[in-house]
Every structure is written in C-alpha cells, then in structure tokens.
Amino acid sequence: MRFAPIFAALYCTGMGSLKTPVTDGSVAPIPPPYDITELANAALSFDGQSGAILWIGAAPGLIEGVTQINVQLPATLPAGTNLSAVHVFLTGAGSVSPAVQVSVKQ
C-alpha cells in the first residue's frame, strides 16, 4: 500500500536523559529552545518498515519525562496490513520497545 506523506506525534516515557539538565517535576518549555533527548540511533518501525524520526525530545507543555517523537510514517506498508492495528516498535540504546498499535487512515 502506498500513502501520501503521513506525519504523527508519538508520546512515551523512559527515554533516558536530556541534553540539558531539568528539575524534577518541571514542565517542558512550549516556546523554543526545546529539551532534546540524548538517545542516539533511535529508530521506529511500522510493521517492519522504517519511519523517519524528525524530532525527539521532551513534550512541550507536559511534565518533563514525557517524550514526544515526531515521525513520518513509511510511504509503503506490506500488502495486507491491517490499517487499524499497525505495529510500532521503537529501538534505541540497545533495546527494543514492546509493540504498540496505531491506526493509519489512507
């Protein structure tokens, strides 16, 4: 299946430290500069196809510790992919997340 570009923001926790130290319980800034994560070599896959990570850091306006990942989904997904349950995996710092499911609309 081929798609027009689809962009998404995914939210998660447990992504490790930020490049700039923050105070526990503080709120991530809404205007720049944003708090960027130190996670190197992060990768997202959608049913085995790589997504392009555009940005990864503290979610602006939310409590520090919530990470926002802005991603462009792959232009193609395997034939027969159930679009209401696309499996997403995050790889980084030598580990792979459990699968989560997202819904993709053509």
FIPATOR-601273 format. One record per residue: x, y, z of N, C-alpha, C in turn; residue in one letter; residue number from 1. Coordinates in nm, 3 decimals. Layout:
FIPATOR-601273
      n_xx      n_yy      n_zz     ca_xx     ca_yy     ca_zz      c_xx      c_yy      c_zz   res     n
         X         Y         Z         X         Y         Z         X         Y         Z     A   NUM
...
***
This chain:
FIPATOR-601273
      n_xx      n_yy      n_zz     ca_xx     ca_yy     ca_zz      c_xx      c_yy      c_zz   res     n
     0.083    -0.118     0.000     0.000     0.000     0.000     0.087     0.124     0.000     M     1
     0.060     0.217    -0.084     0.137     0.341    -0.090     0.052     0.455    -0.037     R     2
     0.114     0.543     0.043     0.043     0.652     0.107     0.104     0.786     0.071     F     3
     0.023     0.891     0.076     0.077     1.027     0.076     0.149     1.042     0.209     A     4
     0.241     1.136     0.222     0.313     1.150     0.349     0.217     1.163     0.468     P     5
     0.242     1.082     0.570     0.165     1.086     0.694     0.262     1.116     0.807     I     6
     0.230     1.216     0.886     0.314     1.254     0.999     0.238     1.228     1.127     F     7
     0.310     1.190     1.232     0.247     1.161     1.360     0.337     1.207     1.473     A     8
     0.275     1.235     1.587     0.349     1.261     1.710     0.316     1.147     1.805     A     9
     0.418     1.076     1.849     0.402     0.966     1.944     0.456     1.012     2.079     L    10
     0.392     0.969     2.186     0.432     1.009     2.321     0.470     0.884     2.400     Y    11
     0.579     0.894     2.476     0.626     0.780     2.553     0.704     0.829     2.675     C    12
     0.741     0.737     2.761     0.824     0.768     2.878     0.941     0.671     2.880     T    13
     1.037     0.698     2.967     1.151     0.608     2.983     1.254     0.620     2.874     G    14
     1.268     0.738     2.815     1.359     0.756     2.703     1.500     0.800     2.744     M    15
     1.525     0.811     2.873     1.660     0.847     2.917     1.674     0.996     2.939     G    16
     1.799     1.039     2.951     1.827     1.178     2.988     1.815     1.274     2.870     S    17
     1.805     1.401     2.906     1.800     1.509     2.808     1.937     1.574     2.798     L    18
     1.963     1.643     2.689     2.092     1.711     2.671     2.110     1.825     2.770     K    19
     2.000     1.885     2.814     2.004     1.993     2.913     1.941     1.941     3.042     T    20
     2.011     1.950     3.157     1.950     1.903     3.282     1.822     1.981     3.314     P    21
     1.724     1.910     3.373     1.597     1.972     3.410     1.567     1.940     3.556     V    22
     1.478     2.018     3.616     1.436     1.998     3.753     1.321     1.900     3.757     T    23
     1.327     1.803     3.851     1.216     1.708     3.866     1.085     1.783     3.884     D    24
     0.982     1.738     3.815     0.850     1.798     3.828     0.828     1.922     3.745     G    25
     0.930     1.967     3.672     0.913     2.087     3.591     0.838     2.054     3.462     S    26
     0.789     2.158     3.398     0.715     2.145     3.273     0.808     2.181     3.158     V    27
     0.804     2.099     3.054     0.888     2.126     2.937     0.843     2.257     2.872     A    28
     0.938     2.338     2.826     0.903     2.468     2.768     0.820     2.452     2.640     P    29
     0.727     2.546     2.622     0.648     2.547     2.499     0.721     2.624     2.389     I    30
     0.771     2.746     2.416     0.849     2.810     2.311     0.991     2.754     2.312     P    31
     1.060     2.756     2.198     1.200     2.711     2.194     1.286     2.793     2.289     P    32
     1.397     2.743     2.337     1.458     2.616     2.296     1.392     2.498     2.363     P    33
     1.379     2.387     2.289     1.317     2.266     2.340     1.422     2.177     2.404     Y    34
     1.377     2.091     2.495     1.466     1.995     2.560     1.477     1.871     2.470     D    35
     1.597     1.846     2.420     1.623     1.737     2.326     1.676     1.616     2.403     I    36
     1.634     1.497     2.364     1.683     1.375     2.429     1.823     1.340     2.381     T    37
     1.896     1.266     2.465     2.031     1.222     2.428     2.029     1.086     2.360     E    38
     1.912     1.028     2.340     1.901     0.895     2.280     1.961     0.897     2.140     L    39
     2.064     0.818     2.122     2.131     0.812     1.992     2.081     0.690     1.915     A    40
     2.082     0.700     1.787     2.046     0.589     1.698     1.905     0.535     1.723     N    41
     1.812     0.622     1.755     1.673     0.580     1.773     1.614     0.547     1.636     A    42
     1.526     0.449     1.634     1.459     0.411     1.510     1.318     0.363     1.542     A    43
     1.225     0.395     1.454     1.086     0.349     1.466     1.054     0.264     1.344     L    44
     0.985     0.153     1.368     0.940     0.073     1.253     0.790     0.051     1.265     S    45
     0.725     0.053     1.152     0.581     0.035     1.139     0.558    -0.091     1.056     F    46
     0.517    -0.198     1.122     0.502    -0.328     1.056     0.625    -0.361     0.971     D    47
     0.742    -0.340     1.028     0.867    -0.377     0.962     0.925    -0.272     0.869     G    48
     0.854    -0.164     0.843     0.904    -0.057     0.755     0.953     0.060     0.841     Q    49
     1.065     0.117     0.806     1.123     0.227     0.885     1.048     0.356     0.867     S    50
     1.023     0.425     0.979     0.968     0.560     0.977     1.083     0.658     0.995     G    51
     1.069     0.779     0.948     1.174     0.880     0.959     1.148     0.966     1.083     A    52
     1.236     0.955     1.184     1.222     1.038     1.303     1.267     1.179     1.267     I    53
     1.176     1.275     1.286     1.204     1.414     1.253     1.253     1.491     1.376     L    54
     1.205     1.452     1.494     1.242     1.520     1.618     1.209     1.430     1.735     W    55
     1.293     1.433     1.840     1.267     1.355     1.960     1.317     1.434     2.081     I    56
     1.227     1.460     2.175     1.264     1.537     2.293     1.147     1.549     2.390     G    57
     1.165     1.630     2.493     1.060     1.650     2.593     0.936     1.708     2.525     A    58
     0.819     1.655     2.562     0.694     1.701     2.502     0.662     1.842     2.553     A    59
     0.664     1.944     2.466     0.639     2.081     2.509     0.506     2.095     2.583     P    60
     0.511     2.160     2.699     0.392     2.187     2.777     0.352     2.074     2.871     G    61
     0.422     1.961     2.865     0.393     1.849     2.953     0.505     1.834     3.057     L    62
     0.481     1.754     3.158     0.580     1.733     3.263     0.706     1.669     3.202     I    63
     0.823     1.713     3.247     0.948     1.654     3.199     0.942     1.503     3.227     E    64
     0.988     1.424     3.133     0.980     1.279     3.144     0.888     1.221     3.039     G    65
     0.800     1.306     2.984     0.717     1.263     2.871     0.792     1.304     2.744     V    66
     0.819     1.206     2.660     0.894     1.231     2.538     0.800     1.234     2.419     T    67
     0.822     1.329     2.329     0.745     1.338     2.205     0.836     1.299     2.091     Q    68
     0.788     1.213     2.005     0.863     1.173     1.885     0.780     1.213     1.765     I    69
     0.832     1.304     1.685     0.765     1.343     1.560     0.824     1.254     1.450     N    70
     0.737     1.186     1.377     0.782     1.088     1.280     0.702     1.097     1.152     V    71
     0.767     1.066     1.041     0.698     1.050     0.914     0.685     0.900     0.891     Q    72
     0.563     0.853     0.875     0.540     0.711     0.852     0.597     0.672     0.717     L    73
     0.631     0.543     0.702     0.683     0.498     0.573     0.579     0.517     0.463     P    74
     0.625     0.539     0.342     0.534     0.562     0.229     0.462     0.434     0.189     A    75
     0.516     0.320     0.227     0.453     0.192     0.194     0.445     0.105     0.318     T    76
     0.345     0.021     0.321     0.331    -0.081     0.424     0.309    -0.214     0.352     L    77
     0.347    -0.324     0.416     0.330    -0.453     0.348     0.185    -0.478     0.305     P    78
     0.167    -0.544     0.193     0.033    -0.577     0.143    -0.041    -0.655     0.251     A    79
    -0.167    -0.622     0.271    -0.249    -0.691     0.369    -0.239    -0.637     0.510     G    80
    -0.163    -0.528     0.529    -0.151    -0.469     0.662    -0.288    -0.422     0.710     T    81
    -0.322    -0.458     0.833    -0.447    -0.412     0.894    -0.426    -0.268     0.937     N    82
    -0.484    -0.172     0.869    -0.458    -0.030     0.895    -0.514     0.018     1.029     L    83
    -0.598    -0.063     1.094    -0.647    -0.023     1.225    -0.559    -0.079     1.336     S    84
    -0.452    -0.149     1.299    -0.364    -0.207     1.401    -0.222    -0.225     1.346     A    85
    -0.158    -0.114     1.310    -0.020    -0.118     1.260     0.073    -0.127     1.381     V    86
     0.159    -0.230     1.383     0.251    -0.250     1.495     0.371    -0.155     1.485     H    87
     0.398    -0.086     1.595     0.508     0.010     1.601     0.609    -0.037     1.705     V    88
     0.737    -0.034     1.667     0.846    -0.068     1.757     0.945     0.047     1.761     F    89
     0.992     0.081     1.880     1.095     0.184     1.897     1.223     0.114     1.941     L    90
     1.331     0.141     1.870     1.462     0.085     1.903     1.554     0.199     1.940     T    91
     1.630     0.181     2.048     1.727     0.283     2.088     1.803     0.238     2.211     G    92
     1.926     0.282     2.224     2.011     0.250     2.338     2.021     0.099     2.358     A    93
     2.022     0.024     2.247     2.041    -0.119     2.255     1.920    -0.201     2.297     G    94
     1.803    -0.141     2.300     1.684    -0.218     2.337     1.570    -0.187     2.241     S    95
     1.470    -0.276     2.241     1.353    -0.261     2.156     1.230    -0.257     2.246     V    96
     1.141    -0.162     2.219     1.019    -0.148     2.299     0.923    -0.263     2.269     S    97
     0.829    -0.286     2.361     0.719    -0.375     2.325     0.639    -0.310     2.212     P    98
     0.570    -0.390     2.135     0.490    -0.337     2.024     0.370    -0.260     2.077     A    99
     0.341    -0.149     2.013     0.216    -0.077     2.035     0.146    -0.071     1.900     V   100
     0.017    -0.046     1.900    -0.056    -0.040     1.776    -0.109     0.100     1.752     Q   101
    -0.099     0.145     1.628    -0.157     0.272     1.587    -0.251     0.243     1.470     V   102
    -0.342     0.333     1.448    -0.434     0.323     1.337    -0.390     0.421     1.229     S   103
    -0.383     0.376     1.106    -0.341     0.459     0.994    -0.459     0.473     0.900     V   104
    -0.489     0.597     0.862    -0.601     0.621     0.772    -0.545     0.668     0.637     K   105
    -0.593     0.607     0.528    -0.549     0.646     0.395    -0.606     0.779     0.357     Q   106
***
